[in-house]
Every structure is written in structure tokens, then in C-alpha cells.
Amino acid sequence: MTTGKHLAFYASFGTVLMLLAVTAPLALAFGFFSATGSRAQFAPLRWVSQTYMALVRGIPDIAFFLFFVIALDQGIEWLRHQAKCPDWSEPIRQGNDFIVCAAAKMPLNNAPESVHQIYGFALAVLTFAIVFGAFAGNVLAGAMNTVPHGQIETAEAYGMSHRQAFWRIIVPQMWIYALPGLSNLWMVLIKATPLLFLLGVEDVVYWARELGGTKNIRFTEYPHGDWRMWYFLALLVFYLLFTKVSEIVLSRVTRKLSQGQATAGGEALRKAGAAP
Amino acid sequence: MSCLQTVADYGLRSIGIGERLLPRADITLCEQITLIGSGMLWNIYFGLLAILFGFFSATAMALAKNSRYKPLRKAAEWFIFLFRGSPLFIQFFFGYFLFLSLKQSFPLFDAFTSAWIGAAIVLWLNTTAYSAEIFYGALQSIPKGDIEAADAYGLSGWKRFRRITWPTLLRLAWPAYTNEAIFIFHSTTLVFFSGFPALQQKGDALYYASYFADKTFNPFIPYPILAGYFVCVTLCIILTFGAINRYLNRHLPSSKRPRLRLRPQVIR
């Protein structure tokens, strides 16, 4: 249970948690930008953010994950190729091959294995952030529109500019309206993490398959039959616990944010506070 | 080779009819469209099966969750939590290896490790859990007056359920259930990436799309084709479910009918 491979298996749970820790803020940032963009007064910016949200939300899930990783990879290599090898004469797409000069490879061919892994992980994070950013953007845009209109009118009556009203009135108040959508998204994000496996990262699914497979006495210290079922059962329980804990935490946060808000939840809290 | 010839060769390739070898070099657009389309047959098969069986089992599960009998209620709650709280991807893996282990002890489970039945069962259970939650929510929000009126008319038991509860339940749940149906179709793409083997390269649409992306190093053609097919399937679902929605609400004036609101989602 403590061989090198098993340690890698335990560490891969860390990979999942790290992915969540990095992706969630990044996706939220993407979402915030696109939501703000969709309300911008500058039309092209509005169009770009609205197209981004519509496009990502309309196309099926997993295809996007597979597509983005290759597309991003090729895009980065293409840009580096343009910058580093300007005198390269052959076309990049030769029939079925995508060929860039050696200096433009990302990561470089002679880079150590860990760099390759980190690069793969970073691509995965970016892909997740792009996809979930569009969903978060949709939620946040909805939340911004739900902030009661009277609030904005009051802000304007006090002489606040458009920008001031946005930052001081809408942004602080929108979270309670965004929270149900965002917590739903967080649950979906947790359940999307096993897809790391498809993106070529050595994650929990990879190790569960590796370690659970039939072990032979000649090759390992712990021979056993096909234990993949039990390994995946462990993963199933891990995810169940994780979603349960998130559910409890999120319901607390909702309660906290509802305080003093002009919503049914806030009203209930106010009454409960006033009663005794 | 003309495009018609390609369609004849690869049109039913995903169910094992036609040319055995997949195209390897000089892959044409026609071949990509044909093969990915042929793979869609599997997606449609899994999706339809899951929706058909899932609909009835989800109704039963929602009723069980609403039941006054505690063990039944708890069992339904646990079932729903189990399938909604964990990733479908892991469920596929677990299901596959579970069937694999069962197969070794009971020859009865021989067929279950192949996708056409094993994956269909996992999908069915999964959609049961998600739809049951939708139906349960609708069951909770059936207007009290409806039930009271049914009581006043002397309806009870099965008759009340059949005439009053169930139609109202469906009316309330239908917009959310449409999204669930779209979603289960999208989820069928996970099947061949999660343990279930694509024997003799008989896979679904995404399997062929990623095959082409691997062979040509060019994701910009197969994935948009795949997306195109899925947009078509999604449109068909919307049309069908929209027609059912109109049928369910045929007693209402058209301005008062609940509209289907599409809420696309990511992976489950």
C-alpha cells in the first residue's frame, strides 16, 4: 500500500483538488469578464462575450474538452513558430501532419518529463476554465440583471457614475443571486474532474486502472487479482463524500450571504431574528 | 472512391456492417462525415433506451421518495444521492469492472461487459436518478387545490394518480425533463471512453471523431462535424419534447403555456 505507485495514486487525489483550486477562481474570473463584457457599452466587446458564452454552452460537453486541448496546443505552437522561426519555408500543415520547427515545440523536446506533465496539466486547467467560464459568465450575467432595478436607480440618484454604480452596488449584491447557479456549477465541476484522464493527465482514474489491474507475484510485492472494481468503488465514495461536504458548506454560505438581502431567504432570516 | 461508395462502405460500420478496415491515409471529408454519422447510431440507441426506460423508473423512484413509508423513502434518497453525487464517468468505470467481476462468478453476466447492455444499464440508472429528482420536485409543487379537488370528486388511489397527479406532475416537470433528455444524449459520448471496449472499432460518434483527430492531427474538422450532428439531435429532441409539451398543456390558452427554456449544461 505504500509502494511508489501507490503514493502516486494518493498524490493524484491532490491533483484533482489542485485542479479544482486553480480552475474555480480562473473560471470565475473568465465568467466575470464575460458577464461584465456582455453588459458593456462598447458593442464589439459585448458581441465577443455574448458569442463566447453562447458558443461554449451550445456545443456538447466532452467534445469541447477533447477539442480544446489539441487546438490550444497547436495554437500555442503556431504562435511560437511564427515568432521564433520566421524563415521557415515549408507549410505547417503537410497533409495529415502538423509540423513546426523544433525551437517552437511546446514544451521543448529535450525538456524533462515533469515539464511535459505540468504543461499538460496547465492546458487542462485552461480548457476547464474556458468551458466553465462560459457557464459562470451566464450565471453572473443573470445575477447582475436580477439585482433590483431600484438599487441602480437610487445609485444614479445619488450621482454615481455607471462604473461606480456597477462596482459599488451591483457587484456586492449580485452574489446572493448568483450563488445557487454557482454552487450548482461547482458540483458539476467536481464531477467533471475525472475527465482529466481523457486529457492525458495521470489522475485518479489513470492510477486506479493501473493499480487495480491484475498483479503478478513476479512483478510486485502485493499480488492480487483484478481489483479495479474496488479501486473505482473507492473513487465513487471519494466523490460522494466530496459532493456531500460541498453541499453542506454551500448551504451555510447561502445562509450567510442571505443576511440583510431583499430575498425570501433574507426575509426568513430577518423574521427568525426578530421573533425572539 | 466516390462519396456514395464511402457511404455504402462505412454507413453502418459502427454496428459492424460494411468495410472492416477504417480509413488510414488520405482521409476525405466524406469519410469523416459518414463514419461519425454512423457512430451517432450508438449515441441515439443509448439515448433513446435511457429515456424510454428512465422515464418510467424515474416516476416510480420519485413516488418512492415521496412515500410515507420510511425504508422506501430512504432507499430512494440514497439511490438518488449515489447517482447524482458521483461523476457519470466513474460510474461507467465502476459498472464495467463490476460486471467484469460478476462475469467471472456467474456466466449469466457474460453480455453485460459489452457496451450495448452494460453501458445502457448505467445510463438508465443515472438518468433515473436525475429525472427522479426533477419529478420529485414537481410532485412537491403540485397545487394543493388540485389534490383537494380530486378528493372532493371522490377520486383516490390509482385513479387520482392517473387522472390528476401524474398529468400535473408531467406538466410541471416537462421543461426541466427536456433538458435532462438533451443532457443524457450528450452523456452517451462518454461510453467508449470509460472502460467499455469498442470491439472491432465499433464505436460511437465521439470515438470516430477522436480517431480522426488522432490520425490527421487536425481537430478542426472532426469535432465540428460531431458538434453538427449533436446540434441536429438536440433540435429533434426539442421538437419532439416541445410537441409533447404542447399536448400536455393543450387545455391552456397558448399565452399561458409554460415555455421550454433550454439550459445547456456541461458534463455530469
Interface residues (C-beta under 8 A of the other chain):
Chain A: R57 G58 I59 P60 D61 I62 A63 L66 F67 I70 A71 Q74 R93 N96 D97 F98 V131 F132 F135 V188 I190 K191 A192 T193 P194 L195 F197 L198 V205 A208 R209 G212 D226 R228 M229 F232 L233 L235 L236 Y239 L240 T243 K244
Chain B: A25 I27 F81 L82 G85 S86 P87 L88 F89 I90 Q91 F93 F94 F97 L98 L100 S101 H186 S187 T189 L190 F193 L206 A209 S210 A213 K215 T216 F217 N218 P219 F220 Y223 L226 A227 F230 V231 P264 Q265 V266 I267 R268
